[in-house]
């Protein structure tokens, strides 16, 4: 049921609305889920009436599940697995409901849960946004309208037991009797309450009161011997109740589609934007690029800025897909400080994009100066993926007394370690991968703590013999920390020559390793990176990262008067700047560095 529908311009398909027929939909801001109860009472004829929430459901199984401090069973997602776990099956629900008159969440001991406040009265008083006087006024209204309930109200408020969440299932006669008792009490409270200065939570006080009134109503009928058959069921709280996202094919306007997948987090948005921009700026206008970003936490405002920025390209679409659901239950971590958890997202592509049998996967620390349509068009034949050999790894294989060769053979079980590839640029045969491995298998393999390079090691270990090796130009790793001269030269001669040749005509430049352009603007190929970065809406954020990465460490005991004063002694700005950025502080130096960048000084 869509609650508060009267004050909403949104219409949800397949939903009932609480503003149809006789209703109090306009009171939803104060009455919360009670507007649905009122609507059902006045407009629906049924044998039973039951209410749960969009994220809280009854547990109909016979299994006692572990509860948190609020008396709730916590789970992640509403899916087929959870439906089986909590017996959320129509037949099971019907078999349980028809045996009882009233079903509620458990009556829990407040001396043991919710910070052990002890009594419902103390729990209300401990709520920072609820007013103590509201509970007292409701108590007086109840006692005046129903004197025979005062004993039950006292027993509840001073007792130690309570059921929560306003969840229940009742037979029709009981539900109607409850509504005829409840709503007049709340109406009397509502009309005598001044809400003009209430916070948003305090505005919901009638909803909070109803949760207490339900307890009093049930305690009363137990005391007077109404002989109702009661059942308590645990409450399951799903932290992510939204349905699994479904990606549909974009409107390509008749152009051949190239699906391109990236993975990033909220902190990496400036780099992600720069990478995508370089790809699309050099893309073939006769092709359509379906760009999909796998993520868990990219902020909505950043997504919006990216959408607005890329509107200039009519031959692409940009979509964000949250993968938290797919990764739930797996213990994934990385053994390398320069590798983030997002590196595992590529394993999900075959399942998340069922409409594509071939997909490009690209890291977000690259610049694309060629047309990736040419990369996508490479025929994989019956191989699982296409990739460029990893010259860093191959150089390590030949290091005298090195351990990488034994690692490749003994841990990765590779027949030919010199076939090890770099996984930052991949052409994926997702159809073939779906036929060979499940997502569960990939993520289980990735949970192996013995792997050094995490997902890259997994792909090398389980795709060996089914890899098409791409031309070196499609993944030219930059000279990070002088590795070209110190390590790459130890790779097989033909490999080294091919790599060196590719540097003169790179199609994709990969800033692999710790040395990045947004950390060290003088690193290898950095000027090409900034050519694209300065045209994006996140350029200033990248500049800030350069400044912070190279921020000088100022000794705490430095003699303060030695520092230059960028703002004059008598300048009124000083009274604002000095308290926030004292002379000699790191903040002050960062401010001056930013000012120099803005003025064009080095």
Secondary structure, DSSP 8 states (H G I E B T S, - for coil): -BTTGGG-----TT--BTTSSS--GGGHHHHTTHHHHHHHHHH---SEEEE--SSEEE--SS------TTSEEEEEE-SHHHHHHTT--HHHHHHHHTT-SEEES--EETTTSGGG--SHHHHHHH-TTS-HHHHHHHHHHHHHH-GGGHHHHHHHHTSSEE--TT-EEEEHHHHHHHHHHHHHHHHHHHHT---TT--HHHHTHHHHHHHHHHHHHHHHHHHTT----EEE--EEEEEE-S----------TTSEEEEEEEE--GGGHHHHHHHHHHHHHTS-TTEEEEEEEEES---HHHHHHHHHHHTT-TTEEEEEEE-HHHHTT-----SSTT--GGGGGGGGHHHHTTT-S-EEEE-SSEEE-S-HHHHHTS--TT-SEEEEE-HHHHHHHTSTT-SHHHIIIIIS--S-GGG-EEEEEEEE-HHHHHHH--HHHHHHHHT-TT-SSTHHHHHHHHHTTSEEE--GGGSEE--GGGHHHHTGGGS-HHHHHHHHHHTTS-SEEE--SS--TTT-TTSTTHHHHHHHHTTSTTHHHHHHHHHHHT-----TT--GGGS--SS-TT-TTHHHHHHHS-TTSHHHHHHHHHHHHHHT--
